Amino acid sequence: YNEYDLLARDRKYHKFSIKLSDLPLAKITNSNYGLIKVLLDTNNRMIGASIMAPNATEVAISLLPFIKERLPIGSITPFNYPSDSVLSAIKQFVQDSK
């Protein structure tokens, strides 16, 4: 979903944005440009995301299973590929926003 879809369906959601410069991987690869916006339902399940970044494919691949399966943010665990930093940052942002 995107925000327009959710508003048209009158679904409750919350969102947050993460600057790529906040991710450890971005610091390593010197990729400081970009933004990830994540949409969560009322049960903190990931239901959508917008990615504006040079390495958007890598970020999208890491988010896709959570959006497709509507998994709760709390179920994010470390993965063995570089996008782990994206998932870890999302989990931390959600926990900090409570």
Contact map, one row per residue, 1 for C-alpha under 8 A:
11101100000000000000000000000000000000000000001110000000000000000000000000000000000000000000000000
11111100000000000000000000000000000000100000000111000000000000000000000000000000000000000000000000
11111110000000000000000000000000000000100000000000000000000000000000000000000000000000000000000000
01111111000000000000000000000000000000000000000000000000000000000000000000000000000000000000000000
11111111100000000000000000000000000000000000000000000000000000000000000000000000000000000000000000
11111111111110000000000000000000000000000000000000000000000000000000000000000000000000000000000000
00111111111000000000000000000000000000000000000000000000000000000000000000000000000000000000000000
00011111111000000000000000000000000000000000000000000000000000000000000000000000000000000000000000
00001111111000000000000000000000000000000000000000000000000000000000000000000000000000000000000000
00000111111100000000000000000000000000000000000000000000000000000000000000000000000000000000000000
00000111111110000000000000000000000000000000000000000000000000000000000000000000000000000000000000
00000100011111000000000000000000000000001100000000000000000000000000000000000000000000000000000000
00000100001111100000000000000000000000111100000000000000000000000000000000000000000000000000000000
00000000000111110000000000000000000000111100000000000000000000000000000000000000000000000000000000
00000000000011111000000000000000000011110000000000000000000000000000000000000000000000000000000000
00000000000001111100000000000000000011100000000000000000000000000000000000000000000000000000100000
00000000000000111110000000000000001111000000000000000000000000000000000000000000000000000000000000
00000000000000011111010000000000001110000000000000000000000000000000000000000000000000001100100000
00000000000000001111111000000000111100000000000000000000000000000000000000000000000000000000000000
00000000000000000111111001000011111100000000000000001000000000000000000000000000000000000000000000
00000000000000000011111101100011110000000000000000000000000000000000000000000000000000000000000000
00000000000000000111111101100000000000000000000000000000000000000000000000000000000000001000000000
00000000000000000011111111100000000000000000000000000000000000000000000000000000000011001000000000
00000000000000000000111111110000000000000000000000000000000000000000000000000000000010000000000000
00000000000000000000001111111000000000000000000000000000000000000000000000000000011011000000000000
00000000000000000001111111111111000000000000000000000000000000000000000000000000000000000000000000
00000000000000000000111111111111000000000000000000000000000000000000000000000000000000000000000000
00000000000000000000000111111110000000000000000000000000000000000000000000000000000000000000000000
00000000000000000000000011111110000000000000000000000000000000000000000000000000000000000000000000
00000000000000000000000001111111000000000000000000000000000000000000000000000000000000000000000000
00000000000000000001100001111111100000000000000000000100000000000000000000000000000000000000000000
00000000000000000001100001100111110000000000000000000000000000000000000000000000000000000000000000
00000000000000000011100000000011111000000000000000001100000000000000000000000000000000000000000000
00000000000000000011100000000001111100000000000000111100000000000000000000000000000000000000000000
00000000000000001111000000000000111110000000000000111000000000000000000000000000000000000000000000
00000000000000001111000000000000011111000000000011111000000000000000000000000000000000000000000000
00000000000000111100000000000000001111100000000011100000000000000000000000000000000000000000000000
00000000000000111000000000000000000111110000011111000000000000000000000000000000000000000000000000
01100000000011110000000000000000000011111000011110000000000000000000000000000000000000000000000000
00000000000011100000000000000000000001111111111100000000000000000000000000000000000000000000000000
00000000000111000000000000000000000000111111111000000000000000000000000000000000000000000000000000
00000000000111000000000000000000000000011111100000000000000000000000000000000000000000000000000000
00000000000000000000000000000000000000011111100000000000000000000000000100000000000000000000000000
00000000000000000000000000000000000000011111110000000000000000000000000110000000000000000000000000
00000000000000000000000000000000000000011111111000000000000000000110011110000000000000000000000000
00000000000000000000000000000000000001111001111110000000000000000110011110000000000000000000000000
10000000000000000000000000000000000001111000111110000000000000000111010000000000000000000000000000
11000000000000000000000000000000000001110000011111000000000000000010000000000000000000000000000000
11000000000000000000000000000000000111100000011111100000000000000000000000000000000000000000000000
01000000000000000000000000000000000111000000000111110000000000000000000000000000000000000000000000
00000000000000000000000000000000011110000000000011111001001100000000000000000000000000000000000000
00000000000000000000000000000000011100000000000001111101000000000000000000000000000000000000000000
00000000000000000001000000000000111100000000000000111111000000000000000000000000000000000000000000
00000000000000000000000000000010110000000000000000011111000000000000000000000000000000000000000000
00000000000000000000000000000000000000000000000000001111111000000000000000000000000000000000000000
00000000000000000000000000000000000000000000000000111111111100000000000000000000000000000000000000
00000000000000000000000000000000000000000000000000000011111110000000000000000000000000000000000000
00000000000000000000000000000000000000000000000000000011111111000000000000000000001000000000000000
00000000000000000000000000000000000000000000000000100011111111100000000000000000001001000000000000
00000000000000000000000000000000000000000000000000100001111111110000000000000000000000000000000000
00000000000000000000000000000000000000000000000000000000111111111000000000000000000000000000000000
00000000000000000000000000000000000000000000000000000000011111111000000000000000001101100000000000
00000000000000000000000000000000000000000000000000000000001111111110000000000000000000100000000000
00000000000000000000000000000000000000000000000000000000000111111111000000000000000000000000000000
00000000000000000000000000000000000000000000000000000000000011111111111000000000000000000000000000
00000000000000000000000000000000000000000000111000000000000000111111111110000000000000000000000000
00000000000000000000000000000000000000000000111100000000000000111111111000000000000000000000000000
00000000000000000000000000000000000000000000001000000000000000011111111000000000000000000000000000
00000000000000000000000000000000000000000000000000000000000000001111111000000000000000000000000000
00000000000000000000000000000000000000000000111000000000000000001111111100000000000000000000000000
00000000000000000000000000000000000000000000110000000000000000001111111110100000000000000000000000
00000000000000000000000000000000000000000011110000000000000000000100011111110000000000000000000000
00000000000000000000000000000000000000000001110000000000000000000100001111110000000000000110010000
00000000000000000000000000000000000000000000000000000000000000000000000111110000000000000010000000
00000000000000000000000000000000000000000000000000000000000000000000001111111000000000000000000000
00000000000000000000000000000000000000000000000000000000000000000000000111111100000000110010000000
00000000000000000000000000000000000000000000000000000000000000000000000000111110000000010000000000
00000000000000000000000000000000000000000000000000000000000000000000000000011111000100110000000000
00000000000000000000000000000000000000000000000000000000000000000000000000001111101100000000000000
00000000000000000000000000000000000000000000000000000000000000000000000000000111110100000000000000
00000000000000000000000000000000000000000000000000000000000000000000000000000011111100000000000000
00000000000000000000000010000000000000000000000000000000000000000000000000000001111110000000000000
00000000000000000000000010000000000000000000000000000000011001000000000000000010111111100000000000
00000000000000000000000000000000000000000000000000000000000001000000000000000111111111110000000000
00000000000000000000001110000000000000000000000000000000000000000000000000000000011111111000000000
00000000000000000000001010000000000000000000000000000000001001000000000000000000001111111100000000
00000000000000000000000000000000000000000000000000000000000001100000000000010100001111111110000000
00000000000000000000000000000000000000000000000000000000000000000000000000011100000111111111000000
00000000000000000100011000000000000000000000000000000000000000000000000000000000000011111111100000
00000000000000000100000000000000000000000000000000000000000000000000000010000000000001111111110000
00000000000000000000000000000000000000000000000000000000000000000000000011010000000000111111111000
00000000000000000000000000000000000000000000000000000000000000000000000000000000000000011111111100
00000000000000010100000000000000000000000000000000000000000000000000000000000000000000001111111110
00000000000000000000000000000000000000000000000000000000000000000000000010000000000000000111111111
00000000000000000000000000000000000000000000000000000000000000000000000000000000000000000011111111
00000000000000000000000000000000000000000000000000000000000000000000000000000000000000000001111111
00000000000000000000000000000000000000000000000000000000000000000000000000000000000000000000111111
00000000000000000000000000000000000000000000000000000000000000000000000000000000000000000000011111
